[in-house]
Amino acid sequence: MHERIYPPELAVDDRLPTHAQFAVMAVNGKVGLGVKAKHRIPRGTLVARFTGQLSNKIFQHSLQVSADTHLHDPWFVGLLTHSCSPNCVLDMQRLEICALNDIAVGDLLTIDYAVTEDVLHRQFACGCGSPACRKWITGRREPVNEMGQAYLQGLAARKVKRIATRQQRRALP
């Protein structure tokens, strides 16, 4: 039997992830921990089941189960990295992760935090690199906060400046 990722008191299902299937590891200096696949996962299949501790509070590594209930999981699913074009989706009723795309060995498992969360523990700037990137990540029912507005305005100002500079260069003889 392979070593489970979850602590023994939460290992209630044989389909919970193991260290043989997934690597929980540092992603980079900005993201923190993430989860990488150690095996190929075809699109449309079950990636893993997950578990955690239920709470009425929002934590950094919690996921919303219902309006007032969150599942705190700092071991596995709470460590999935955000992407605006994710390769996974969570079923919060069945506590399952499904593959939206084929996932190769070494790929990070990603989800769109706005799909499961009304309000995030903390809004943040996104650097997922997706063409569909929203640049600032919020929960699905919360407006962009003051820091996010300043960040997005700064991005827009830099983009306008780049466009103006390019236009000036083209206008030179």
N, C-alpha and C positions, 0 to 999 in steps of 0.2 A: 504494500500500500504506500502511496506517495504522501509526503508530508503536506498537510493542509496549510493554506495561507492563513485561515482564521484560527483564533485561539481555540483550544479544546472545548471550552464551554459553549462556543457558538457553532461547532462542527456538527450540525444537526441533520445534514443531508449529504449523501454520498456524491452528489453532483456539484458540491461546492468546489471552487478552484484549488488546484495544488501547485506547488512550486515546480513540478515537472511540466505543467501546462503554461504557466505565466511567470514572468520575472517582475517583481516589484522593485523599481530602481530609480535612482536620481535621473531626471530628464535633462535638466540644465540648471544654471544658476537662477533662472527666473521662475520656472514652473514648479520646481520641487520634485516630489515623487510622482511616478507614473507607472503604468502597467503595460508590459510588452508581451506579445504572443510568442510562445516557444514552439508553436505548431501552426500550420496553415488552417485557416478557418473560412470555409466557403460562405458566400453571401446567402442570407436567408436562414442560416442555421443558428442553433443555440450556442452562444459563446460560453456562458457559465450561468450558474445560479448564484445568488448572493444573499447575505444576511446582515445582521447588525443589531443595534440596540435602539428600541423605539424611544422617542422623546417628544415633548411638545416644544422644544427649543431648536433653533437653527444653529448648527455648528459648521465649521469649515468643511468637514468631510461628511455632511449629512445630505440626504436626499429626501425630497418631499413625497410622502405616501398619500396624504390627504391634506385638506386645508389646515389642520391643526397638528398633524403628526409627521414626524421626520424620522428617518432611519439613519442613525449614526454609524458609519462604517469607515474607520480610519485604516483598515487593513487591505481592502480590495476595491470595491466599486466606488467608494468615496475618493479614491486616488485616480480615477480615470480622468484623463486630460480633456480639456475643452477643445472643440473645433466647431467652426461655423458650418463645416461640411464633414460631419462625423462619420466614422465607419461602424458605429454601433448605436443602438437605441435601447433604452431601458423599458421594461414592462414592470411598473411599480406595484401592480396587483399580484403578479405571479413571481416577482423578485427574480427576474431573468434578464440577461443581456442577449440581444440578438444582433447578428452581423448584417449591416446595411450594404456592405461591399465585401468583396474578398479581402481577407486580412492575411498578409504574408508573415512568415517567421520574422521576428524583430520589429514588426509594426507596433506602434503605440495604440492602445485601445482608446478611442475618443468618443465623446458624447457632446451634444449641444446642451449646455447647462440650462438654457432658457426653455427647453422642452419639458423639464421635470420640475423646475423651481418657480414659484410665484415671486419670491423675493430671495435674492442671494445673501449669503453670509457677508459678502463683500463684493461690490462691483469692481471690474478690472479692465484694463486695456488688453485687447486681444492681439496676439501675434501669430495666429494659426497659419497665416500664409495662404488661406483659401481665396480664390477669386470672389467668393461670396462673403468674405469676412465683414462683419459688422463693426469692427474696430473697437467697440466698447461693449462689454457684456453685462447685461442686467438679467434679472428674473423676468418672466413673461408678463408680470402684472405690476412692474415698478418702472417709473420713469428714470431716465438717465439722471444721475445725481450731479451735483455742482462740479465735482472733480471730473466727471465724464464729459460734461458740457465743455469745460475748459480744454480738456484733452482733444476732443473732436474739433473744436474751433481752432486749436493750434495746428492740427493736421490739415484742416481746410486752408488755413492761412499759408502754410508751407506749400501746399499744392498750387494755390493761386500764384504764389511767388515763383515756383518752378515753371509754370505755364507762361507767365509774363517774361521770364528770362529767356525761355526758348523762342518766344515770339520776337523778342528784341534781337536775338542772335540771327534769326532768319531775315530780319529786316536790314541787317548790316550788309553793305556792298561787298 
